[in-house]
Amino acid sequence: MDVGGKVEPNWFGRSIGLIVKGLERYVFFWDAVGGGLKVADETEKGFSIDTIDPDEKAGVDLSVALHGDDFYVAYLDMGEHDLRFAKGKVGAFDITTLDAEGAVGNDPSIAVSNDGVAHTCYYDCGKFGVSGCEGELRYIALGTVPQVIDHGDDAGWYCSIALDASSLPHIAYHVHKKGELRYAFQDKDKQWHVNIVDYGPLAGGFAVLVLDGQSPLIAYSKEGINGVVLARHDALDTFRQKVVNIGNSPARHCAFARVSRCKLFLGWFDEGSYALEAILVGAP
């Protein structure tokens, strides 16, 4: 099905987001030719495209969520290197800048609490030196100031956020210079805790996290392993890994979709065979 618009297939970030609302489908994307953050709204005659943010490089990285009748979009404006946020309906979005300090906004991931507050994690390049970016993982809840969760060693790549039953954030992310997958969560006293889940070449690439209550399940890529790795939380600060050897290359662009309370679809792109792989996973 041709939605319309043009995206950049070689961009390493998340430049497409899908929302299914009843029988309606909405595709959010960065238009690599015309520029700007756009949404394709399905109608009886096909897809109609509307512009959310016209700035040329707005939406290069993005993450979308639905709460009630409103769409929430956290996205990178790569022209200004800012984290921006759009909320509303097709044709009527309000846009604000959430963080403009430094080169921020890469790899955003958004989750919305029951009371409609958007929570977003994202990567900040930080100071750039001979060895590359310093890098840090940042987090912001709408209406508050940004927080630095993990700093240094190029932390924060491929971050993925989920909220538990108390609307507390849990985040999985990659630390590039250490080759680590880390997991951070906030306790009831609003204190952050950071754990190393796995390590090795590019452990934690393309990470995605889901929760059942307080229990996280993380899917991610690891160099040298064809397929996807699953890390399931067993007990406090303890994870166990399972390798799913499907495909001809490490998983890319992992995504979960909940089928029922107890089942999840996990899909990823296999670069080796140029195919989309998917498995059914029991929820944590």
C-alpha positions as CSV (number, residue, x, y, z in Angstrom):
1,M,0.0,0.0,0.0
2,D,1.5,3.3,-1.1
3,V,0.9,6.0,1.6
4,G,2.7,8.8,-0.3
5,G,5.6,11.0,0.6
6,K,9.3,10.1,0.6
7,V,11.4,8.8,3.4
8,E,15.1,8.3,3.6
9,P,15.8,4.5,3.8
10,N,19.4,4.9,4.9
11,W,18.6,7.0,7.9
12,F,19.6,5.1,11.0
13,G,16.9,6.6,13.3
14,R,13.2,6.1,13.6
15,S,11.6,8.3,11.0
16,I,8.3,6.5,10.7
17,G,5.6,5.9,13.3
18,L,2.2,4.1,13.0
19,I,-1.0,4.6,15.0
20,V,-4.0,2.4,14.6
21,K,-7.2,4.0,16.0
22,G,-10.1,1.7,15.7
23,L,-10.3,1.0,12.0
24,E,-8.3,4.1,11.0
25,R,-4.5,4.1,10.3
26,Y,-2.2,7.0,10.6
27,V,1.4,7.1,9.4
28,F,3.7,9.7,10.9
29,F,6.9,10.4,8.9
30,W,9.7,12.7,8.0
31,D,9.4,13.7,4.4
32,A,13.0,13.5,3.0
33,V,12.1,15.3,-0.2
34,G,9.6,17.9,0.7
35,G,10.9,18.3,4.3
36,G,9.0,18.4,7.6
37,L,7.1,16.2,9.9
38,K,4.0,14.9,8.2
39,V,1.1,12.5,8.9
40,A,-0.8,10.4,6.3
41,D,-4.4,10.0,7.3
42,E,-6.3,7.0,5.8
43,T,-9.6,8.0,4.1
44,E,-12.1,6.2,1.8
45,K,-10.1,7.5,-1.2
46,G,-6.7,6.6,0.1
47,F,-4.2,8.5,2.3
48,S,-4.3,12.2,2.7
49,I,-1.1,13.9,3.8
50,D,-1.0,16.8,6.3
51,T,2.0,18.7,7.5
52,I,2.6,18.9,11.3
53,D,5.9,20.8,11.4
54,P,7.1,22.4,8.2
55,D,10.7,22.8,9.2
56,E,12.9,21.0,6.7
57,K,14.5,18.5,9.1
58,A,11.7,18.3,11.7
59,G,10.9,14.6,12.4
60,V,14.1,13.0,11.2
61,D,13.8,10.9,14.4
62,L,10.3,10.5,15.9
63,S,8.2,8.5,18.3
64,V,4.3,8.5,18.5
65,A,1.6,7.6,21.0
66,L,-2.1,7.9,21.3
67,H,-4.0,9.1,24.4
68,G,-7.8,9.6,24.1
69,D,-8.4,11.3,20.8
70,D,-5.0,13.1,20.8
71,F,-1.8,12.1,19.0
72,Y,1.5,12.7,20.8
73,V,4.7,13.0,18.8
74,A,8.2,13.5,20.2
75,Y,10.7,14.2,17.5
76,L,14.1,15.6,16.5
77,D,14.5,18.9,14.6
78,M,17.9,18.1,13.2
79,G,18.2,21.6,11.8
80,E,18.3,23.1,15.3
81,H,19.3,19.9,17.1
82,D,16.3,20.3,19.4
83,L,13.7,17.9,20.9
84,R,10.2,19.0,19.9
85,F,6.8,17.8,20.9
86,A,3.5,17.9,19.0
87,K,0.1,17.2,20.4
88,G,-3.3,17.2,18.8
89,K,-5.4,15.9,15.9
90,V,-4.8,15.9,12.2
91,G,-4.9,19.5,11.0
92,A,-4.6,20.9,14.5
93,F,-1.4,20.2,16.3
94,D,0.2,22.3,19.0
95,I,4.0,22.3,18.9
96,T,6.5,23.1,21.6
97,T,10.3,22.7,22.1
98,L,11.0,20.4,25.1
99,D,14.8,20.7,25.1
100,A,17.2,22.9,23.2
101,E,20.3,22.6,25.3
102,G,23.1,21.0,23.2
103,A,22.6,18.6,20.3
104,V,19.6,16.9,21.8
105,G,16.6,14.9,20.6
106,N,18.1,11.9,18.8
107,D,16.3,8.5,19.2
108,P,13.3,9.9,21.1
109,S,10.9,7.4,22.7
110,I,7.5,8.5,24.1
111,A,5.0,7.0,26.5
112,V,1.9,8.7,27.9
113,S,0.5,8.2,31.5
114,N,-3.2,7.7,32.2
115,D,-3.5,11.4,33.1
116,G,-2.2,12.4,29.7
117,V,1.3,13.5,30.6
118,A,3.9,12.7,28.0
119,H,7.2,11.1,29.1
120,T,10.1,11.1,26.7
121,C,13.7,9.7,26.8
122,Y,16.2,10.8,24.2
123,Y,19.9,10.9,23.4
124,D,22.1,14.0,23.7
125,C,25.4,14.0,21.8
126,G,27.1,16.2,24.4
127,K,30.5,17.6,23.8
128,F,32.2,16.3,20.7
129,G,36.0,15.4,21.0
130,V,38.6,13.3,19.3
131,S,37.0,10.1,20.5
132,G,33.5,11.2,19.3
133,C,30.5,12.2,21.4
134,E,30.5,12.2,25.2
135,G,26.9,11.3,25.0
136,E,24.1,11.1,27.6
137,L,20.7,9.7,28.2
138,R,18.1,12.4,29.0
139,Y,14.5,12.2,30.1
140,I,11.7,14.7,30.4
141,A,8.1,14.6,31.6
142,L,5.9,17.3,30.0
143,G,5.8,20.4,32.2
144,T,9.1,19.6,34.0
145,V,12.8,20.3,33.2
146,P,15.0,17.7,31.4
147,Q,17.0,15.2,33.6
148,V,20.3,13.5,32.8
149,I,19.9,9.8,33.6
150,D,23.3,8.5,32.4
151,H,26.3,10.5,31.2
152,G,29.5,9.6,29.4
153,D,30.7,6.8,27.2
154,D,28.1,7.8,24.5
155,A,25.2,6.6,26.6
156,G,21.6,6.8,25.4
157,W,21.6,5.3,21.9
158,Y,18.4,3.4,20.9
159,C,16.6,4.4,24.1
160,S,13.1,3.0,24.7
161,I,10.7,4.0,27.4
162,A,7.7,2.4,29.1
163,L,5.6,3.5,32.1
164,D,4.5,1.1,34.9
165,A,1.1,1.1,36.7
166,S,2.3,4.0,38.9
167,S,3.4,6.0,35.8
168,L,7.0,5.6,36.7
169,P,9.4,5.4,33.7
170,H,11.6,2.5,32.8
171,I,14.2,2.9,30.0
172,A,16.4,0.5,28.0
173,Y,19.3,2.0,26.1
174,H,22.7,1.3,24.5
175,V,26.1,2.7,25.7
176,H,28.1,2.8,22.6
177,K,31.7,3.1,23.8
178,K,31.2,0.3,26.4
179,G,29.1,-2.0,24.2
180,E,26.5,-2.3,26.9
181,L,22.7,-2.6,27.2
182,R,21.6,-0.7,30.2
183,Y,18.2,-0.5,32.0
184,A,17.2,2.5,34.1
185,F,14.1,2.9,36.2
186,Q,12.7,5.5,38.6
187,D,11.5,4.4,42.0
188,K,8.5,5.8,44.0
189,D,10.9,8.4,45.6
190,K,11.8,9.6,42.1
191,Q,15.3,8.2,42.4
192,W,16.9,6.7,39.3
193,H,18.6,3.3,39.3
194,V,20.8,2.0,36.5
195,N,21.7,-1.6,35.7
196,I,23.9,-3.3,33.1
197,V,21.8,-6.0,31.4
198,D,24.2,-7.3,28.7
199,Y,27.6,-6.4,27.2
200,G,29.5,-7.1,24.0
201,P,29.9,-5.6,20.6
202,L,26.9,-3.3,20.1
203,A,24.8,-5.1,22.8
204,G,21.6,-3.2,23.1
205,G,21.4,-1.9,19.5
206,F,17.8,-1.1,18.4
207,A,16.5,-1.9,21.9
208,V,12.8,-1.9,22.6
209,L,11.2,-2.3,26.1
210,V,7.8,-3.4,27.3
211,L,6.4,-3.8,30.8
212,D,3.9,-5.9,32.6
213,G,3.5,-4.1,35.9
214,Q,7.1,-3.6,37.1
215,S,8.6,-6.5,35.0
216,P,10.5,-5.4,31.9
217,L,11.1,-7.4,28.7
218,I,13.8,-6.0,26.4
219,A,14.5,-7.1,22.8
220,Y,17.7,-5.9,21.2
221,S,20.5,-6.6,18.7
222,K,24.0,-7.8,19.4
223,E,26.8,-8.1,16.9
224,G,27.8,-11.7,16.1
225,I,24.3,-13.0,16.8
226,N,21.9,-13.5,13.9
227,G,18.4,-12.8,15.0
228,V,17.3,-11.0,18.2
229,V,18.1,-11.3,21.9
230,L,15.5,-11.2,24.6
231,A,16.3,-10.1,28.2
232,R,13.6,-10.9,30.7
233,H,13.7,-9.6,34.3
234,D,13.7,-12.5,36.8
235,A,14.2,-10.7,40.1
236,L,15.6,-7.4,41.5
237,D,18.5,-6.3,39.3
238,T,18.6,-9.8,37.6
239,F,18.0,-10.5,33.9
240,R,18.3,-13.7,31.9
241,Q,18.9,-13.6,28.1
242,K,17.5,-15.8,25.4
243,V,18.8,-15.7,21.8
244,V,16.3,-16.2,19.0
245,N,18.4,-17.3,16.0
246,I,16.2,-16.3,13.1
247,G,17.6,-14.6,10.0
248,N,21.0,-13.9,8.5
249,S,22.1,-10.9,10.5
250,P,21.7,-9.2,13.9
251,A,18.2,-7.7,14.3
252,R,17.6,-4.1,13.3
253,H,14.6,-1.8,14.1
254,C,13.0,-4.0,16.7
255,A,9.3,-3.3,17.6
256,F,6.8,-4.9,19.9
257,A,3.0,-5.0,19.3
258,R,0.7,-6.3,22.0
259,V,-1.7,-8.9,20.8
260,S,-3.4,-9.7,24.1
261,R,-2.6,-9.4,27.8
262,C,-0.3,-12.4,27.6
263,K,1.0,-12.3,24.1
264,L,3.2,-9.9,22.1
265,F,4.4,-9.8,18.5
266,L,8.1,-8.9,18.1
267,G,9.2,-7.8,14.7
268,W,12.6,-6.8,13.3
269,F,14.4,-6.2,10.1
270,D,16.9,-8.7,8.9
271,E,19.5,-6.9,6.8
272,G,21.1,-10.1,5.6
273,S,18.1,-11.4,3.8
274,Y,16.4,-8.0,3.4
275,A,13.3,-9.4,5.1
276,L,11.0,-8.6,8.0
277,E,11.1,-11.3,10.7
278,A,8.4,-11.7,13.5
279,I,7.8,-14.1,16.4
280,L,5.1,-14.4,19.0
281,V,6.3,-13.8,22.6
282,G,4.7,-14.5,25.9
283,A,4.3,-11.3,27.9
284,P,6.5,-10.9,31.0
